[in-house]
């Protein structure tokens, strides 16, 4: 008797769980989102705009709903796109345990994207 060939496209829940890669710790992953949650409908950050302005917009929007650390972390990736989202998805597994860690890493990553305000005295020093 010939045994049937297993269908490799069918995945069990156990298989899916073993390949999922969570950047957040289990306490953040397990936190429920808000019932009245409205998606972040502002322009998503893509490394081309002012990151400080993005953080101000994000924190102002989120403060309308919650101050819960886990929710702030879980929702943050929805405010990113293109290069910023790519950077975020490459963070180590189980790396983010708090919004403070997340924002610190984000600020370090985007430090070079901040606009520089040059004063005329700065221009005098350029040769």
Helices and strands as residue ranges (DSSP letters): H 13-19, H 26-29, H 51-63, H 69-76, G 77-79, H 82-89, H 99-110, G 111-113, H 120-124
